[in-house]
Amino acid sequence: MCLFCKIVNKEIPSNIEMENENFLAFHDINPKAPIHILVIPKKHVDSFNEVSPETMAEMTTFIQEVVALVGIKESGYRLISNVGHNGGQEVNHLHWHVVGGAKLTFPHLVDANPQDFF
C-alpha cells in the first residue's frame, strides 16, 4: 500500500484541510510556499497518465473548493502534478500540489543545460 493510501486510511496522520467521499486535501509536510496542499483521489491512481476524465472532472471541482477555502482563489496559485521519475514524482499516487499564499517565482526546471539536448 502506498504512502498516500495509508493517509487516506488514517494509518498515517496528516493535517487535513478538506475531505469528501472521493478526495482528500492535506498540507504538504515539506511546504514550498506559505500554502502548500496536496490533493489526491482516495481511490489509488498511479499518476495523471492513468486518471479517468470523470475523476479529473470531479477533482477539478474539489480543487476549486479547496483554493476558495484556503483563501487563494483570487490572489492566485499554482497547480503541479509530477508524472514519472523524470517528472519528479516521488509518490506513485496521483496528487496535485496546490501552492500559493505569496508571489511565486519560477526557478529553473532542470539542472541540465537544455542546449545539450539539441
Secondary structure, DSSP 8 states (H G I E B T S, - for coil): --HHHHHHTTSS---EEEE-SSEEEEE-SS-SSSEEEEEEESS---SGGG--HHHHHHHHHHHHHHHHHTT-TTT-EEEE---TTTTT--SSS--EEEEESS------S-SS-GGGG-
